[in-house]
Amino acid sequence: MNALWYGIANFFQSIFGFYDIVGNVFNYSCIVLGFVGLFYWLNYQRKFNKEAENNPNQIK
């Protein structure tokens, strides 16, 4: 019975050992991608606001 539990433990250690290799690269890439998306969206929002200021025939 002991060998069964150690076998399961070794299996999970080998699966989750992948996270030791990756480290925080995934976290940093998510943060960078979030900021890139934020600045992309803010740029479009600035363009839309400028277009709305130049068009007086719209409902506000």
Summary of the structure (lengths in Angstrom):
residues: 60
radius of gyration: 25.2
end to end distance: 71.9
largest distance: 78.4
contacts: 99
relative contact order: 0.06
helix: 83%
strand: 0%
